[in-house]
Amino acid sequence: MSAKIFAATFAFCLLYTAFSKGVYKIKTSEGLRCQCIHTHSAFIPPRLYKSVELIPSGPHCKNVEVIITITSGERVCVDPSQRWVQRIINSIIESNNNKELLTQIEDF
C-alpha cells in the first residue's frame, strides 16, 4: 500500500472518529466499569422507549446510570439529574416497591 493511500485512510478514520455521535456511545465491555461514557440530557418521548435500565451506583461505578433502549434498538445513556429522567427513576422504584408488596401479600 502506498504512503498516500495509507495517509488518506488514516486521516479518514481520524475524521470519522472525531465527528461521530460520541454522546450516545456506550462502552461495550461489561466489566466492573461505568456503562455510560457521556449522557444525553434532551427529552426522549416515552413512545420511543423499548426498555429502560436503571443501574445504581456501586463498586463498579460511582454514578447512577439510566440507559434507555429506543425502538430503533439504539441504547442511549441519559442524565439522571434531569427532571424527566428523575420521573422515570421514581416510576421504576415505585413499580418495584409495588411488586415487592404484592409478593409479600401472596406469601402471607
C-alpha positions, 0 to 999 in steps of 0.5 A: 500500500502506498504512503498516500493511500495509507495517509488518506485512510488514516486521516479518514478514520481520524475524521470519522472518529472525531465527528461521530455521535460520541454522546450516545456511545456506550462502552461495550465491555461489561466489566466492573466499569461505568456503562455510560461514557457521556449522557444525553440530557434532551427529552426522549418521548416515552413512545420511543422507549423499548426498555429502560435500565436503571443501574445504581451506583456501586463498586463498579461505578460511582454514578447512577446510570439510566440507559434507555433502549429506543425502538430503533434498538439504539441504547442511549445513556441519559442524565439522571439529574434531569427532571424527566429522567428523575420521573422515570427513576421514581416510576421504576422504584415505585413499580418495584416497591409495588411488586415487592408488596404484592409478593409479600401479600401472596406469601402471607 
